[in-house]
Amino acid sequence: MKKALKIIGIILLVLILVAAGYVAYVFIAYHRIGNTKITPEGTAKNEMIGGSEYTVVSYNIGFGAYESDYGFFMDGGDQSWAWSKERLDTNLKNITALLKEQNADIYLIQEVDFDSTRTYGFDERDYLTAELTDKEYTFAQNFNSPFLFYPFTQPHGIARSGIMTFSRFDITEAERVELPVETGVTKLVDLDRCYSKNRIKAEDGHDFVLYNFHLSAYTTDGKIATQQLTLLLSDMEEEYKKGNYCIAGGDFNKDILGNSEAYFGKADKEYTWAQPIPEGTLDGFHATVVAPLDKDDPIPSCRNADSAYHKGQLVLTIDGFIVSDNVTVMSSAVINTEFAYSDHNPVKMTFTISK
């Protein structure tokens, strides 16, 4: 009996040491990338012309995994990887074909994976650059997770991902700008939040400054995402005061309609992760949030990926744009894919800069 208890004790001790070692590894491996310069790639040579209409598309592609029957474990679903290599390959090809069909001047893409366990090591940047061949592009990494040994049946593993910007205009310089994140344990499941800032020449001698962002979702109270938004707005305001034109686009992870339920109906479950932008956040800034909406035919930009897409699932609009006051918005819309390729629908905006 004593021998059996001793063996059990040794096994428990080993398990405790392994668990403690893993926790130590996760915390030691955690680090932030910081502010860095980005080298644009490609050969576009165009300048922006005042008064001409241009189109920008923003799309969170959900690392290519979120087909309509996909539910992600961090949202309450069961999946942690893309369904299979074959389905991931097909879905990425469908995503890039959809983007190419839009014939946009600018693309802002979020959740583009490379060397990640959940996407079988695929470099998803290659799919995008192979199709959007007439564009210059930049990539800013915003996820560099150590091996996550959960779910236990299919560990999420290592995740490396980022935001990718494509432009048919010459990007003269670009940088990755770090955003604040929570300091507690929550930081281990959040991304290394940042935005990319891409500078393009306009014909009048000023700059067109293009921002690509993906704000926090997995936070305790939502304040961090508001702080992130305020930092982005402050950067845009500084550029605006220099006479430059600014557009930011991406995933707010906030209900930018204020009350999406009024347009899309009440969900069959209660969720709190996507709150409205707090009142007064934009006060003092020469900028406007553009939330794409057709009131006669409202289409959401995002679904809660707690299971396969179904009627009654939470849907809302969290993807859109911010424009400075010297940018005129002609139209904006959500492109309805019925969430076939991602838990997001692409959003599109047509605009002009002042002459």
TAHU-V406260 format. One record per residue. BURIAL is I if it has 16 or more other C-alpha atoms within 10 Angstrom, else O. Layout:
BEGIN
burial:BURIAL
burial:BURIAL
END
This chain:
BEGIN
burial:O
burial:O
burial:O
burial:O
burial:O
burial:O
burial:O
burial:O
burial:O
burial:O
burial:O
burial:O
burial:O
burial:O
burial:O
burial:O
burial:O
burial:O
burial:O
burial:O
burial:O
burial:O
burial:O
burial:O
burial:O
burial:I
burial:O
burial:O
burial:O
burial:O
burial:O
burial:O
burial:I
burial:O
burial:O
burial:O
burial:O
burial:I
burial:O
burial:I
burial:O
burial:I
burial:O
burial:I
burial:O
burial:O
burial:I
burial:I
burial:I
burial:O
burial:O
burial:O
burial:O
burial:I
burial:I
burial:I
burial:I
burial:I
burial:I
burial:I
burial:I
burial:I
burial:I
burial:I
burial:I
burial:I
burial:I
burial:I
burial:I
burial:I
burial:I
burial:I
burial:I
burial:O
burial:O
burial:O
burial:O
burial:I
burial:I
burial:I
burial:I
burial:I
burial:I
burial:O
burial:I
burial:O
burial:O
burial:I
burial:I
burial:O
burial:I
burial:I
burial:I
burial:O
burial:I
burial:I
burial:O
burial:O
burial:I
burial:O
burial:O
burial:O
burial:O
burial:I
burial:I
burial:I
burial:I
burial:I
burial:I
burial:I
burial:I
burial:I
burial:I
burial:I
burial:O
burial:I
burial:I
burial:I
burial:I
burial:O
burial:O
burial:I
burial:I
burial:I
burial:I
burial:O
burial:I
burial:I
burial:I
burial:O
burial:O
burial:I
burial:O
burial:I
burial:I
burial:I
burial:I
burial:I
burial:I
burial:I
burial:I
burial:I
burial:I
burial:I
burial:I
burial:I
burial:I
burial:I
burial:O
burial:O
burial:O
burial:O
burial:O
burial:O
burial:I
burial:I
burial:I
burial:I
burial:I
burial:I
burial:I
burial:I
burial:I
burial:I
burial:I
burial:I
burial:I
burial:I
burial:I
burial:I
burial:I
burial:O
burial:I
burial:I
burial:I
burial:I
burial:I
burial:I
burial:I
burial:I
burial:I
burial:I
burial:O
burial:O
burial:O
burial:O
burial:O
burial:I
burial:O
burial:I
burial:I
burial:I
burial:I
burial:I
burial:I
burial:I
burial:I
burial:I
burial:I
burial:I
burial:I
burial:I
burial:O
burial:O
burial:O
burial:O
burial:I
burial:I
burial:I
burial:I
burial:I
burial:I
burial:I
burial:I
burial:I
burial:I
burial:I
burial:I
burial:I
burial:O
burial:O
burial:I
burial:O
burial:I
burial:I
burial:I
burial:I
burial:I
burial:I
burial:O
burial:I
burial:I
burial:I
burial:I
burial:O
burial:I
burial:I
burial:O
burial:I
burial:I
burial:O
burial:O
burial:O
burial:I
burial:I
burial:I
burial:I
burial:I
burial:I
burial:I
burial:I
burial:I
burial:I
burial:I
burial:I
burial:I
burial:I
burial:I
burial:O
burial:I
burial:O
burial:O
burial:I
burial:I
burial:O
burial:O
burial:O
burial:O
burial:O
burial:O
burial:O
burial:O
burial:I
burial:I
burial:I
burial:I
burial:I
burial:O
burial:O
burial:O
burial:O
burial:I
burial:O
burial:O
burial:I
burial:I
burial:I
burial:I
burial:I
burial:I
burial:I
burial:I
burial:I
burial:O
burial:O
burial:O
burial:O
burial:I
burial:I
burial:I
burial:I
burial:I
burial:I
burial:I
burial:I
burial:I
burial:I
burial:I
burial:I
burial:O
burial:O
burial:O
burial:I
burial:I
burial:I
burial:I
burial:I
burial:I
burial:I
burial:I
burial:I
burial:I
burial:I
burial:I
burial:I
burial:I
burial:I
burial:O
burial:I
burial:O
burial:O
burial:I
burial:I
burial:I
burial:I
burial:O
burial:I
burial:I
burial:I
burial:I
burial:I
burial:I
burial:I
burial:I
burial:I
burial:I
burial:I
burial:I
burial:I
burial:I
burial:I
burial:I
burial:I
burial:O
burial:O
END
